[in-house]
Amino acid sequence: MARGGQGLARVAVVVRAGAAPLWWFGVLAAGIGVLVPGVTGRRIGVMAGAGLFVIAAAVVVYARRKRYTALARGAARAGKYDVLQDRAVTVRTWRRGHRWWLLAAFAAALAGSFAVPAAGGMLLAGTGAGLRLKAAWLGRRERADDALLWVRVDWLGRGGAPAGKPVKGYRSTGIAAGDAAPGGARRRTAELV
């Protein structure tokens, strides 16, 4: 980094990076799982899966919320020489670092279908939905504070957790910085004008 600047990744983008693969792997696993009668039968499997979906989404949305809030409250202004990482780079890095975990979770959800059809897939999909809702919550917070939240890339490490132990604080920028909208979605071209 030039002149002592830090590489920064958007917090909401890191949170949101796992939402799509977990959702789609979950939907695929649940769809395949419904085809297998399983030990419990399809009806019980789908009902159990619906419960797991709701529980997983709620747990993911509310997990570490106090930590996110505390880090956001103490966010320092990003420096002049800090480098803001593109949204696509952040998403690609997170997904590459977690690809084996995602495939293992998909395989486990499929294997679980022989016992409880569709339940494992719906659990995965609920986790993905929870990550999307958490990113939306961060986006509402960013809009209310009129500041985007960033985390140092070197603090993310292999785990890619934006509120993990290595993270000592966030940086903030104006709402127009970077190529991702509040909440981590792609910024529309109309917003850039």
HELIX and SHEET records of a PDB file:
HELIX    1   1 ALA A    2  GLY A    4  5                                   3    
HELIX    2   2 VAL A   11  ALA A   17  1                                   7    
HELIX    3   3 ALA A   19  LEU A   35  1                                  17    
HELIX    4   4 ARG A   42  TYR A   62  1                                  21    
HELIX    5   5 ARG A   65  ARG A   73  1                                   9    
HELIX    6   6 ARG A   87  GLY A  112  1                                  26    
HELIX    7   7 ALA A  119  ASP A  145  1                                  27    
HELIX    8   8 VAL A  153  LEU A  156  1                                   4    
HELIX    9   9 THR A  189  LEU A  192  1                                   4    
SHEET    1   A 5 ALA A  76  ARG A  77  0                                        
SHEET    2   A 5 ARG A 171  THR A 173  1                                        
SHEET    3   A 5 LEU A 148  ARG A 152 -1                                        
SHEET    4   A 5 GLY A   7  ARG A  10 -1                                        
SHEET    5   A 5 VAL A  83  LEU A  84  1                                        
END                                                                             
